[in-house]
Amino acid sequence: MNTLLRSFLPVINTRTRILVIGSMPGEASLQAEQYYAYKHNQFWTLMFDLFENGRIPHDYPDKLHTLLKHRIGLWDALSSCYRPGSLDSRITKPLPNDFPALFKKYPQVRTLLFNGQTAAKYFLRFYKKELTGKNYYVLPSTSPAHASLSYAQKREQWQQALQSQYT
């Protein structure tokens, strides 16, 4: 029997301009109660490579502080779902997070970075009209399940999307 999984609260503040949207936290993240906690997920490595010259983060609060310092927030497309294991392909009964309310509270968010195709798929299924007036990019997933691109290739695409928002 599958258990209902629930995602985390958004990581965001009034300075946030870019929102990274994942699909749903995996088992390791849910267990740790931290975004991108699975040791083989490349998200934090990528962010610290791009923004902190490869500095190793001290802990989870350091990771969140660093993102927010660079005006980047985090949330997931889904509020809840059923999923055995961590593969997005096994998600059933997805329910979305309330992005209209989030964007109303934080209207300064202008760019959405989808961490993989699945995150974009679920966001677009429920909230396509919320893209109006926003820039958005569907980027390669930082998950180890997405192994068709090398770290360098993923880094290049993430860097291009992020640089376009800072220039």
Contacts in CASP RR format, 6 or more apart in sequence:
PFRMAT RR
TARGET T0000
AUTHOR 0000-0000-0000
METHOD contacts of the structure
MODEL  1
MNTLLRSFLPVINTRTRILVIGSMPGEASLQAEQYYAYKHNQFWTLMFDL
FENGRIPHDYPDKLHTLLKHRIGLWDALSSCYRPGSLDSRITKPLPNDFP
ALFKKYPQVRTLLFNGQTAAKYFLRFYKKELTGKNYYVLPSTSPAHASLS
YAQKREQWQQALQSQYT
2 82 0 8 1.000
2 83 0 8 1.000
2 84 0 8 1.000
2 92 0 8 1.000
3 82 0 8 1.000
4 80 0 8 1.000
4 81 0 8 1.000
4 82 0 8 1.000
5 24 0 8 1.000
5 25 0 8 1.000
5 30 0 8 1.000
5 80 0 8 1.000
5 81 0 8 1.000
5 82 0 8 1.000
5 83 0 8 1.000
6 79 0 8 1.000
6 80 0 8 1.000
7 24 0 8 1.000
7 25 0 8 1.000
7 75 0 8 1.000
7 76 0 8 1.000
7 78 0 8 1.000
7 79 0 8 1.000
7 80 0 8 1.000
7 97 0 8 1.000
8 25 0 8 1.000
8 33 0 8 1.000
8 35 0 8 1.000
8 75 0 8 1.000
8 76 0 8 1.000
10 19 0 8 1.000
10 73 0 8 1.000
10 74 0 8 1.000
10 75 0 8 1.000
10 97 0 8 1.000
10 102 0 8 1.000
11 35 0 8 1.000
11 64 0 8 1.000
11 67 0 8 1.000
11 68 0 8 1.000
11 73 0 8 1.000
11 74 0 8 1.000
11 75 0 8 1.000
12 19 0 8 1.000
12 68 0 8 1.000
12 73 0 8 1.000
12 74 0 8 1.000
12 75 0 8 1.000
12 102 0 8 1.000
12 106 0 8 1.000
12 109 0 8 1.000
13 68 0 8 1.000
14 106 0 8 1.000
14 108 0 8 1.000
15 68 0 8 1.000
15 71 0 8 1.000
15 108 0 8 1.000
16 68 0 8 1.000
16 71 0 8 1.000
16 72 0 8 1.000
16 73 0 8 1.000
16 106 0 8 1.000
16 108 0 8 1.000
16 109 0 8 1.000
17 71 0 8 1.000
17 72 0 8 1.000
17 108 0 8 1.000
17 109 0 8 1.000
17 110 0 8 1.000
17 111 0 8 1.000
17 165 0 8 1.000
18 71 0 8 1.000
18 72 0 8 1.000
18 73 0 8 1.000
18 109 0 8 1.000
18 110 0 8 1.000
18 111 0 8 1.000
18 112 0 8 1.000
18 113 0 8 1.000
18 162 0 8 1.000
18 165 0 8 1.000
19 72 0 8 1.000
19 73 0 8 1.000
19 74 0 8 1.000
19 75 0 8 1.000
19 109 0 8 1.000
19 111 0 8 1.000
19 112 0 8 1.000
19 113 0 8 1.000
20 72 0 8 1.000
20 73 0 8 1.000
20 74 0 8 1.000
20 75 0 8 1.000
20 113 0 8 1.000
20 115 0 8 1.000
21 75 0 8 1.000
21 76 0 8 1.000
21 77 0 8 1.000
21 112 0 8 1.000
21 113 0 8 1.000
21 114 0 8 1.000
21 115 0 8 1.000
21 119 0 8 1.000
21 120 0 8 1.000
21 123 0 8 1.000
22 74 0 8 1.000
22 75 0 8 1.000
22 76 0 8 1.000
22 77 0 8 1.000
22 114 0 8 1.000
22 115 0 8 1.000
22 116 0 8 1.000
22 118 0 8 1.000
22 119 0 8 1.000
23 76 0 8 1.000
23 77 0 8 1.000
23 78 0 8 1.000
23 88 0 8 1.000
23 91 0 8 1.000
23 115 0 8 1.000
23 116 0 8 1.000
23 118 0 8 1.000
23 119 0 8 1.000
23 122 0 8 1.000
24 76 0 8 1.000
24 77 0 8 1.000
24 78 0 8 1.000
24 81 0 8 1.000
24 83 0 8 1.000
24 88 0 8 1.000
24 91 0 8 1.000
24 94 0 8 1.000
25 35 0 8 1.000
25 37 0 8 1.000
25 76 0 8 1.000
26 38 0 8 1.000
26 85 0 8 1.000
26 86 0 8 1.000
27 38 0 8 1.000
27 85 0 8 1.000
27 86 0 8 1.000
28 37 0 8 1.000
28 38 0 8 1.000
28 39 0 8 1.000
28 86 0 8 1.000
29 35 0 8 1.000
29 36 0 8 1.000
29 37 0 8 1.000
29 38 0 8 1.000
31 37 0 8 1.000
32 60 0 8 1.000
34 60 0 8 1.000
35 43 0 8 1.000
35 74 0 8 1.000
36 43 0 8 1.000
36 44 0 8 1.000
36 142 0 8 1.000
38 86 0 8 1.000
38 143 0 8 1.000
38 144 0 8 1.000
40 144 0 8 1.000
41 142 0 8 1.000
41 143 0 8 1.000
41 144 0 8 1.000
42 142 0 8 1.000
42 143 0 8 1.000
42 144 0 8 1.000
42 151 0 8 1.000
42 154 0 8 1.000
43 115 0 8 1.000
43 142 0 8 1.000
44 57 0 8 1.000
44 63 0 8 1.000
45 54 0 8 1.000
45 151 0 8 1.000
46 142 0 8 1.000
46 151 0 8 1.000
46 154 0 8 1.000
46 155 0 8 1.000
46 158 0 8 1.000
47 63 0 8 1.000
47 66 0 8 1.000
47 67 0 8 1.000
47 72 0 8 1.000
48 54 0 8 1.000
48 55 0 8 1.000
48 56 0 8 1.000
48 57 0 8 1.000
48 63 0 8 1.000
48 66 0 8 1.000
49 155 0 8 1.000
50 155 0 8 1.000
50 158 0 8 1.000
50 159 0 8 1.000
50 162 0 8 1.000
51 66 0 8 1.000
51 70 0 8 1.000
52 66 0 8 1.000
57 63 0 8 1.000
57 66 0 8 1.000
67 73 0 8 1.000
67 74 0 8 1.000
75 97 0 8 1.000
75 99 0 8 1.000
75 102 0 8 1.000
76 97 0 8 1.000
76 119 0 8 1.000
77 96 0 8 1.000
77 97 0 8 1.000
77 114 0 8 1.000
77 118 0 8 1.000
77 119 0 8 1.000
77 120 0 8 1.000
77 122 0 8 1.000
77 123 0 8 1.000
77 126 0 8 1.000
78 91 0 8 1.000
78 94 0 8 1.000
78 95 0 8 1.000
78 96 0 8 1.000
78 97 0 8 1.000
78 122 0 8 1.000
79 95 0 8 1.000
79 96 0 8 1.000
79 97 0 8 1.000
79 98 0 8 1.000
80 94 0 8 1.000
80 95 0 8 1.000
81 91 0 8 1.000
81 92 0 8 1.000
81 93 0 8 1.000
81 94 0 8 1.000
81 95 0 8 1.000
82 91 0 8 1.000
82 92 0 8 1.000
82 93 0 8 1.000
83 90 0 8 1.000
83 91 0 8 1.000
83 92 0 8 1.000
84 90 0 8 1.000
86 145 0 8 1.000
87 145 0 8 1.000
88 118 0 8 1.000
88 145 0 8 1.000
89 118 0 8 1.000
91 118 0 8 1.000
94 122 0 8 1.000
96 122 0 8 1.000
96 123 0 8 1.000
96 125 0 8 1.000
96 126 0 8 1.000
96 127 0 8 1.000
99 123 0 8 1.000
99 126 0 8 1.000
99 127 0 8 1.000
99 130 0 8 1.000
100 127 0 8 1.000
100 130 0 8 1.000
102 109 0 8 1.000
103 109 0 8 1.000
103 130 0 8 1.000
109 134 0 8 1.000
110 133 0 8 1.000
110 134 0 8 1.000
110 135 0 8 1.000
110 165 0 8 1.000
111 134 0 8 1.000
111 135 0 8 1.000
111 136 0 8 1.000
111 137 0 8 1.000
111 165 0 8 1.000
112 123 0 8 1.000
112 131 0 8 1.000
112 134 0 8 1.000
112 135 0 8 1.000
112 136 0 8 1.000
112 137 0 8 1.000
113 136 0 8 1.000
113 137 0 8 1.000
113 139 0 8 1.000
113 158 0 8 1.000
113 161 0 8 1.000
113 162 0 8 1.000
114 120 0 8 1.000
114 123 0 8 1.000
114 136 0 8 1.000
114 137 0 8 1.000
114 138 0 8 1.000
114 139 0 8 1.000
115 139 0 8 1.000
115 141 0 8 1.000
115 142 0 8 1.000
116 138 0 8 1.000
116 139 0 8 1.000
116 140 0 8 1.000
116 141 0 8 1.000
116 143 0 8 1.000
116 146 0 8 1.000
117 138 0 8 1.000
117 141 0 8 1.000
118 141 0 8 1.000
119 141 0 8 1.000
120 136 0 8 1.000
120 138 0 8 1.000
123 130 0 8 1.000
124 131 0 8 1.000
135 164 0 8 1.000
135 165 0 8 1.000
137 161 0 8 1.000
139 154 0 8 1.000
139 157 0 8 1.000
139 158 0 8 1.000
139 161 0 8 1.000
140 146 0 8 1.000
140 149 0 8 1.000
140 153 0 8 1.000
140 154 0 8 1.000
140 157 0 8 1.000
140 158 0 8 1.000
142 154 0 8 1.000
149 157 0 8 1.000
END
